[in-house]
C-alpha cells in the first residue's frame, strides 16, 4: 500500500487549515485598512514610538515599540502600522482553533471556533485599528491556550509559557493583572493546586516578573505616574457615563462577541463548570469568572473582558461537534448549515458596521459612523498639519524661527509631529500624558500657534491672542476637532514664566 507523502500530511493538516484561514484574514485586513486615515490614538502611538522608553504615562512600552518597528519598515503608512494589528488578530484566530483542538475538537470544531472568534466586532476592530487593546487581546488568548496545554498534558513546564504571556501582557496593558488573578483562583480552588509545589509554576511567575521588571522600574523612577493617569481616566469615564452595569453587560453580548455566537460561548462556559469532560479544565472557567467580577466591581469598560471569550467559544464549538455526532440522519448536516449561515450573516453585519469600508458621507457611512463614532476621528489630520503650516507662513519672518505649536490633545500633537516635517514645522508641545514629560524646548518659544483650546483657555494663559484659522477636513465631517475646539490661535506673551506655567499645565486624557 502506497503511503501518503509527508508534505501532503502537513499541507492538509488541521493546523494548515487554520493558518490558511488566518492568512486570508490578514490579507483581507491589509486590503481594507487604508480607507480613511490615522486615528488620534494611533498618532500618539507613532509619536511615542519616536521616543523609546521602558514606560509611558498612558501605557506600558510594548505597543509604542511595535509602532517604532512599523515606522522603520513602512514609514508613516496607515496600512503598514495596522499590519501588525491584523497580524496579531490572525494569530488569535489560529489560537482559537488550537484551543478547540486541545479540548478534543476535530477539524469542524477548530474551524468554527476560529471563525466565531474572527467575526466578533471587537476582534474586527482590533484588526483594523492599531491599539494596545489588540496586543492585550493576543496575550490573554495566548495565556489561556498555554493553560489548556498545561491542564491537558499535565506537563508543568507549560507554566513558563503562561508566565511569558503574563509578562508580555503587563508590558502591554496593566489589565493583564486581572487575567493573572483568574489563573491564581483557578489554581487555588481546583485540583490544580498541586502545581503550587512545582518549581515550574514559580519559575513561570518569576519569568513574568522578569519581563515586566523594566517597566516596573520605570514606574518607580517616575513616581507611578501611570496610576495617577489611570485614576484620572477612570474618574472621567464614570463622570461621563462610559461605565456602568448596563453598558458592561450589554457590551459582552454585541461587542465582545458576535450575537450569532452567544449560544457557543454560553455552552462553553457550562462545559468548564458542569460537564464531566470539562472538569480537567475547571481552572479555565475561573479565568472567566474572576476577571468578569473584578471588572464589574471596578466599573471597568466592557471591552476589557473581551479576550476571555475565545476560550469559551472553543469549548462551545467542541460541545456542538459532539452533540451533532449523536444526531441521526441528515440532522447534523442541516444544523451545520444553519450554524454556518448564522455566522456568515452575523459576520457580514459586523464587518459592515465596524470595518473601514463605507465611502465617506454615503448612507452606509452615516450608519457605520453613528454606531462606531471613532471612525469620524480618522478624518482630517493631514489637513490640520497643512492649516498650521499656512498660519505659520503668514507670520512675520522674524517670528517664524521662534514659533512653537501648542496642542491641546495627543491627536493634534501627534498629527503635527507626523505631518509637520513636510512643512518644516517644529515638534508640537503639549501638556497631555507623555508629551508633558518632553517639555517645551530650550529656548522656549516666544510665539505659539495654539490648536485644540478654546478662546477662554488661551486668554487665561496668554496676554495676547488672535484667531488665525479653523480646523476642517475635505469631507466636511463633524468630529471632535471640528466641533469641540475648532479654533486655531496665534498667541504671544505668556502670563507666567515657562517653568511655572508648565508645572500647572500637566493633564491626562
N, C-alpha and C positions, 0 to 999 in steps of 0.2 A: 504494500500500500504506500502510495506517494505521500510524503509528509509535507505539511504546509511550510512555506518559506517563512523564515523569521521576520522578514520585512513586512510581509502581509499580516502577520500576527500583530506587529506593532501598529501598522497603518490603520487597521480596523479594530483596534482595542477600544475599550470604553474610554480610557484616558485620551486617546487621539480624537475621539468624537467630541469630548468636552473641550479640548484645545482648539479644534476647528470651529466650534461654536463661539468660543471666546475670541478667536481671531476675527470671525465675521463681525462680532460686536465691536471690536476695536476698529476695524475698517469703517464700519457704519458711523461710529462716533467721529472718526477723523474726517469723514466726508461732510458732516453737518456742523462741526464745531466752529467753523469760521464765519457763520452767518451774520452776526452783529458786531460786537466789539468787546473789549475787556470790561469786566465788572469792577466796581471800586475796590472790592476785596482782593481781586486778582492784581490790581495795580499796586496795592500795598504789599502783597507777597513779592512781586517783582522788585519793588523798591527795597524791601528788607533783604532780598537776595543780593543786592549790591553792597550790603553792609554785613558780611558774615559774622556771626557771633554764636555763642552757646545758648543764647536765650533772647527773647524779645518781650516787650511789655505785654503784648496781646496774646502770645502763644509761644510754645517751645520751638526749637530751631529746625526741625526736620523739614517742614513744608517750605520755608524760605530757602533751605539748602537745595531742594528739588527745583525751585524756581530759578536758582542760580545756574543749575545744570542746564535747564531749558534755555536760558538766555545764552549760555555758552555754545550750545548745539544749534539752536534755531534763531537766535536773535530775538527781537521783540515780536515774536509770532504768536498770534492767538491760538492757532491750531497746534503749534509746537508746544506751547505751555500746557494746553489741555490734553495733549497726547499722553502725558504722564497720569492725568486723572483717568483717562479712558483705559490706560494700561492697568491701573490699579483695579478698576471695576472688572476688567477682563480676567484678572487673577481671581477676584472674588467669585466670578461665575464658575471657574474651574473648581475652586474650593467648595462651592455649594454642591457640585456634583460628587466630589470626592467624599464629602461628609455623608451623602446618601449611600455611597459605596461602603463606607466604614460602618454604617448602620445595617448593612446587609442588603441594600438595594441593588437591583440589576440595572441594566442599561436604561430601561424606560424610566425608572425612578431617578436615576442620576441626571438624565437629560431634562426631565420635567422639573427637577429641583433647580437646575441651573437656569432654566427659562423663567421659572416662577420668581426667582430672585432678580433676574435681569430686568423684569418689567415693573418692578416696584418704582413708583415715582421718585423716591429718594435716591435709588440707585441710578436711574436715568439722569437725574440732576447731578449726581456725583460724577458721572462720566462725561458730562458736558460743561463742567464748571470746576476750575482749579481751586481747591479749598483744603484746609486741614481736615475737614469732615470726611473727605474721600479717603484719605490715608488712615484716619482713625477707624473708619469702617473696615478697611482692609486688615488692620492689626487685630481688631476684635474677632473677625471671622477666622483669621489665621490661628489665633489663640484657641478658639473653640475647636477648630479642626485638630490641633495638636492634643487637646484634651481628649477628644474622641479616640485618637490613635493610642494615647496612653491608657485609657479605660478599656479599649478593645483588646490591646495586646498585653497589657499588664507589665509592659517594659517601662520601668521608672525613668529611663534616660530621656523620654519624651518631655520630662519636666524642663529640660534645657530649652526645647522649642517653645514651651509655654512661657518660660521666663524671657526669652528673646522677644517674643511677641509683646509681652507686657512692657518690657523696657523700651522697645521702639514706639509702642503706643504712648508711653509717658513722654517721649521726645516729640510727640506729635500733638497730643491733646490731653489735658490733665484728667478728663473724664474716664480715661483708662483705669483710674483707681477704682471706679465702680465695677469694672469687669473683674479686677483683682479681688474685690470684696465678694463677688459672686463665686469665684473659684475657691476662695477661702471657706465660704459657707458650705460649698459642695464637698470639700474635703472633711470639714469638721462634723457635718451632720449625716454622713453616709459611711458605708464601709471603707470608702477611700481614705479614711483617717489613718489607715495602716501606713500610708505613704509618709506620715509625719515622722516615722522612724527611718525613712530612706534618705541617705545623703544626697540623692539626686534632686529631691524636692528643694532642699536648702541650697543646692548648687544652682538650681533654676532661679530661686529667689535672689541669690547673690548676683547672678548674671543680669537679672532685671535691674537691680540697683546699680550695678556697674555701668550699664548702658545709660541709665538715667543720671548718673552722678555728675557729669559735666554741666547739665542744665541746673541741677540742684545747687552746685557750687556757684553758678551764675546768679541764681535767685538769692543766695546768701549775700553775695557781693553787692547786689542791687536791692537789698532790704526787702526781699519778697514783694517787689512792686507788682508782680502779676496777681497776687492775692488781692491787692487794692483794686487793680483793674477789674478782676472778675466780680468782686463785690459791687463795684460801680455799675457794671453791665447788668448784673442780676437785679439790682435795685431798679434800674431803668426798665428792664423787661417787665417786672412786676407792676411798676407805675403805669406803663402804657398798655397793660393788658395782654402782653405776649405769652404769658404763662398762666396756668390755672388748670384745675382738674378737667373741665370740659375740653379745652384745647389739647391737653395731654392725651386724653383717652381717644378722642376722635382722630387725632393725628396718627395713632397706631393703626387705624383702620384704612385710611385712604392716602397716607403719605409714606409712612414707614413700610407699608406693604401695599400691594395692589388689591383692591376689593375682590378681584377674581380669585385671589389665593387665600382668603380668610379661612376657609374650611381646612386648607392644608396645614397652616401653622397652628390652628387650634387643635387639630388632631395630633400634630407633632408635640404640642405641649402635654396633651393627655398621654402620649406614648411615654414620655420621660417620667410621668408621675403615677400612672395607673397600669401601664402594660407590663406583664411579666418579662417580655423581651427587653423592655427599656430599663429594667431595674439596674443593670450594669452601668447604664449611662445616667443614673439619677443626678450626679453632680452637675450635668449639663442643664438639668431642669432648674437647679439652684442658680445657675448662671443667667437665667432669665428672671426668676422671681426677685432676687436680691436687687439687681440694678433697677428693675421696674419699680419696686417700692421705694428705693432710695431717691430716684429721680422724681417720683411723685411727691414724696415728703419734702424734698429740697426745692420743689417747684421748678424743676429743670424744663428746658424746651423739649417738645415731644420727639424731635428727631434725634435727641441724644441716645434714645433706646434702639434706634433703627438697626444697629449692627447685630442684635441678638436674633433677628428673625431668620436668617439663613439656616441656622442650626435647627430651628423649629420646622421650617419648610422642608428641610431634608428628611426629617423624621416623618412628617406628614406624607411625603411622597412615597416613602417606604411602606407606610401603613396602607396607602391607597393601592400600591402594587400588590401587596399581599392579599388585600380584600378582592381585588379584581381577579386574582388567580383562583379564587374559590367560586366564582360565578359560573353558571353553566351557559352553554351555547354561545350566542352572539352578544350576550350582555356585556362582556368585557370590552369588545371592540366598540360598541355603542357608547359606553361610558368614557372610554379613552377619547373617542371623537368629541364628545361633549366637553370634556376637560380641555382638550387642545383648542377647541373653538372658544371656550371662555377665556383661556389665557391669551389667545390671539386678539380677541375683542378688547379685553382689559389692557393689553399691551399697546394696541393702536391708540386707544383713548388717552392713555398716559403719555405716550410719545407726542401726540398732537398738542397736549397742554403743557408739557414740561420742556421738551427739547427745543433748541433754537431753529425752528423750521419755518414758521409763518412769515410771509412777506410783511415787512413793516407797514403799518397803517391799513392792512387788509382787515376784513371782518374776522378772519381767523386770528390775526394778531391781537385785535381788540379783546377777543375772548381769552386767548392764552395769557396775555399780559395782565388781565384782570385777575386771573387765577394765580399766576406767578408774577407778582409785581416787580420782582428782581430783574426780569427781562428788560424793563424800561431803564434800569440803571446801567445797561450795557451800551447805551446810546449817548453820543455827544462828547466823549473825552478828547478825541483829536481836535474837535472844534474849539474846545476850551484852550488847548495849547496855542492854537493859532490866534485866538482872540487876545490872549495875554501878550503874545508877541507883537500883535498890531498895536496894542496900547503902549507897549514899551517903545515901539518905533516912533511914536508921536511925542515922546518926552523930549525935552531939550537935550542936546548932545552931551552936555557936561553932566547930566544926571544919569545917563544910561549906564555908565561904568559902575555906579554905586547903587543901582536899583536892586531891590530884593523882592521876592514873591512870597507873600504870607498867605498860607492856605488854612481854611477852617477845618477841613476834614482830610482823612488819609487818601480818599479818592482823588481829590483835587491836587494834593501834593504829589501823589503817585503819577497822575496824568502829566503834570508839569515836568517831572523828572524823566518820564518816558518819552514824551513828545517834544519837550523843550530843547534838547540838544540840536534838533534840526533847525531851530531858530536862534541858536546861540543864547538861550535863556539860562540863567543861573539855577542851581538846585533850589527847590522850594524849601521854605522853613515853616514849621507848624508846631503847635503845642500839643498835638494829639499823639497819644500812645508812644511808640518808639521814636517818632520824629522829634519829640521834645528833647530826648536824650542827646540828639545830634547837635543841638544848639542853634545859634543864629548867625554864626560866622564871625570871622575876625579879619578885618574890622567889620562891625555891624553895619548893615545897610542904612542909608540916610533917607532914601525914598523907597516906598513899598507899594507894589501892586497887590491889593488885597482881594482875595476871592473867598467865597463861602461864608461871609459875615454880613450882618445887617448894618444899616446906617447907624442905628443906635449903638451898636457894638464898636464900630470904628470911631465914632465920636468920643466914646469914653477912653479910647486908647491913644488917639492922635489929636493934636491941636488943629490940624488942617487936613481935610479930606475932600475930594471931589469925585463925583460919579463919572466913570470913564467908559463903561460898557456893560454888557449883559451877557450871561451865558445863554447859549442857544444850540440847536442842532439842526441838521439839514432836513430832518423828517418832521420837525415841529412837535416832537414827542414831549409830553409833560412828565417830568420826573423830578427827583429831589433837587437837582441842580437848577432846573428852570422855574421851580415853584417855591421852594423853601428859602433859597438865598440866591436869587438870580443876578444881583448887582455886583459889579466889579469896580473897585475904587482905586484911586491913586492917593496915597496918604504920606504926610510929612510931619516931622516934629513929634516924636514920641513924648507923651506926657510924663513918663518916668524914665529913669536910666534903664538901659537894656537889662542889666542883671536883675534889677528889682522887678521889672515887667515880666521877664522870662520865668522867674520863680513863681509868679502868680498865674502864669498862662498855661500851666500844665493841665490837661484834661484828658478824659478817656472816652472812647466811642468805638 
